[in-house]
């Protein structure tokens, strides 16, 4: 028997009742491809990428500690993050910091949600390489030392450890809480 759930299609008022495949779990997935005819079903919950769950019965968004406790971001986010303090193990960022409006506020928010000994893994283009200047949305430029300002004992005093590896024009940086 197929599992059933309510799926949000475009905006808050646009819900459609559908029968979904057995593998779909509304606690873990937030998108479904609709195939074939649909049947009316009972709604449970819908989870978003940032960890919030919309409970239609309660009519509100709820913050939850993510089951996986890892965040993977490929675009700048709105602050504050919808995670509890000390609830995330690893934050992975790709093409985020170079497009961010306020890096200091974002790094402070990451430090807030990271668990003790949690890590931030950052991948970004290294300046002065051509990749750092090729994206028209780039607002910030980084070299191997830029994020060291967030280490304990330095200007922002947030993280305890820093590892940087360079692969051509790409920097892979890990900061540990």
C-alpha positions as CSV (number, residue, x, y, z in Angstrom):
1,X,0.0,0.0,0.0
2,X,1.4,3.4,-1.0
3,X,2.1,6.0,1.7
4,X,-0.1,9.1,1.4
5,X,0.7,12.7,2.3
6,X,-0.2,16.3,1.6
7,X,2.2,18.1,-0.8
8,X,2.7,21.9,-0.9
9,X,3.0,23.0,-4.5
10,X,3.6,26.8,-4.8
11,X,2.3,29.0,-1.9
12,X,0.8,28.6,1.5
13,X,-2.8,28.2,0.1
14,X,-1.8,25.7,-2.6
15,X,-1.9,22.2,-1.1
16,X,-2.8,19.1,-3.1
17,X,-3.7,15.8,-1.6
18,X,-1.9,13.0,-3.4
19,X,-0.9,9.3,-3.1
20,X,2.9,9.0,-3.0
21,X,5.3,6.2,-3.4
22,X,6.3,4.1,-0.4
23,X,9.8,5.6,-0.2
24,X,8.5,9.2,0.4
25,X,8.7,10.3,4.0
26,X,7.3,13.8,4.7
27,X,9.6,14.1,7.7
28,X,12.7,13.8,5.4
29,X,11.6,15.0,1.9
30,X,10.1,18.2,0.7
31,X,9.5,17.6,-3.0
32,X,7.5,14.9,-4.9
33,X,7.0,14.3,-8.6
34,X,3.4,13.6,-9.2
35,X,2.7,10.7,-11.6
36,X,-0.7,9.3,-12.6
37,X,-4.0,9.9,-10.8
38,X,-4.2,11.3,-7.3
39,X,-6.4,10.3,-4.4
40,X,-7.5,12.3,-1.4
41,X,-5.3,11.6,1.7
42,X,-4.7,12.9,5.2
43,X,-1.9,15.5,5.7
44,X,0.9,15.0,8.2
45,X,3.8,17.4,7.9
46,X,6.1,19.0,5.4
47,X,9.9,19.5,6.0
48,X,11.9,22.3,4.3
49,X,15.6,22.3,3.5
50,X,16.5,24.6,6.4
51,X,15.0,22.1,8.9
52,X,11.7,23.8,9.6
53,X,8.5,21.7,9.5
54,X,5.1,23.1,8.6
55,X,2.4,21.4,10.5
56,X,-0.8,22.0,8.7
57,X,-3.0,20.8,11.6
58,X,-1.4,23.4,13.8
59,X,-1.1,25.9,11.0
60,X,2.4,27.0,11.8
61,X,6.1,26.4,11.2
62,X,8.1,24.7,13.9
63,X,11.9,24.6,14.5
64,X,13.3,21.2,14.8
65,X,16.7,19.7,15.5
66,X,17.6,18.1,12.2
67,X,17.8,14.3,12.3
68,X,20.9,14.4,10.2
69,X,22.4,17.4,12.0
70,X,24.3,18.5,8.8
71,X,23.5,21.5,6.6
72,X,24.6,21.9,3.0
73,X,24.2,25.4,1.5
74,X,24.8,26.6,-2.0
75,X,23.2,30.0,-1.7
76,X,23.2,32.9,0.8
77,X,20.7,32.4,3.6
78,X,18.4,34.7,5.7
79,X,19.4,35.1,9.3
80,X,18.6,33.9,11.9
81,X,19.0,30.3,10.9
82,X,16.0,28.0,11.9
83,X,18.1,25.7,14.1
84,X,18.5,25.6,17.8
85,X,21.7,26.5,19.5
86,X,24.3,23.7,19.4
87,X,22.2,21.5,17.2
88,X,24.2,21.1,13.9
89,X,27.3,18.9,13.5
90,X,28.6,20.0,10.1
91,X,27.8,23.0,7.9
92,X,29.0,22.7,4.3
93,X,29.2,25.9,2.2
94,X,29.8,26.1,-1.6
95,X,29.6,29.5,-3.3
96,X,28.0,31.1,-0.3
97,X,30.5,33.4,1.5
98,X,31.6,35.1,-1.6
99,X,28.0,36.2,-2.3
100,X,27.1,37.0,1.3
101,X,26.2,40.6,2.4
102,X,27.4,40.2,6.1
103,X,30.0,37.5,6.6
104,X,30.6,38.4,10.2
105,X,26.9,38.0,11.2
106,X,26.7,34.8,9.2
107,X,29.8,33.3,10.8
108,X,28.5,34.2,14.3
109,X,25.2,32.5,13.5
110,X,27.0,29.4,12.2
111,X,29.0,29.4,15.5
112,X,25.7,29.6,17.5
113,X,24.1,26.6,15.8
114,X,27.2,24.4,15.6
115,X,27.5,21.6,18.2
116,X,30.6,21.6,20.4
117,X,33.5,20.4,18.1
118,X,31.2,21.0,15.1
119,X,32.8,22.0,11.8
120,X,32.2,24.4,8.9
121,X,33.5,23.2,5.6
122,X,33.9,26.0,3.0
123,X,34.7,25.8,-0.7
124,X,35.3,29.0,-2.6
125,X,37.3,30.5,-5.3
126,X,40.7,32.0,-4.3
127,X,41.6,35.6,-5.0
128,X,43.4,36.7,-7.1
129,X,42.5,33.8,-9.4
130,X,40.1,34.5,-12.3
131,X,37.4,32.3,-10.8
132,X,37.1,34.7,-7.8
133,X,36.2,37.6,-10.2
134,X,34.2,35.7,-12.9
135,X,30.8,35.5,-11.1
136,X,28.9,38.8,-11.3
137,X,27.2,38.1,-7.9
138,X,30.5,37.9,-6.0
139,X,30.7,40.6,-3.3
140,X,33.7,39.2,-1.2
141,X,37.1,37.8,-2.1
142,X,39.2,35.3,-0.1
143,X,42.7,34.0,0.1
144,X,44.2,31.4,2.4
145,X,44.3,33.7,5.4
146,X,40.9,35.6,5.2
147,X,38.9,33.2,7.5
148,X,41.7,33.1,10.1
149,X,40.2,36.3,11.5
150,X,37.4,34.1,13.0
151,X,39.8,31.9,15.1
152,X,40.0,32.1,18.9
153,X,42.5,34.9,19.9
154,X,41.9,36.8,16.6
155,X,39.5,39.5,15.7
156,X,36.2,37.6,15.9
157,X,37.2,34.9,18.4
158,X,34.7,32.2,17.2
159,X,36.5,29.0,16.1
160,X,39.3,26.9,17.6
161,X,40.9,25.3,14.6
162,X,41.6,26.2,10.9
163,X,42.7,24.0,8.0
164,X,43.1,25.3,4.5
165,X,44.0,23.3,1.4
166,X,44.3,24.9,-2.1
167,X,43.6,23.1,-5.3
168,X,44.5,25.6,-8.0
169,X,42.1,28.4,-7.8
170,X,39.8,26.7,-5.3
171,X,40.1,26.9,-1.5
172,X,38.8,24.2,0.8
173,X,38.7,25.5,4.4
174,X,37.5,23.8,7.6
175,X,36.8,25.7,10.8
176,X,36.2,23.8,14.0
177,X,34.2,25.1,16.9
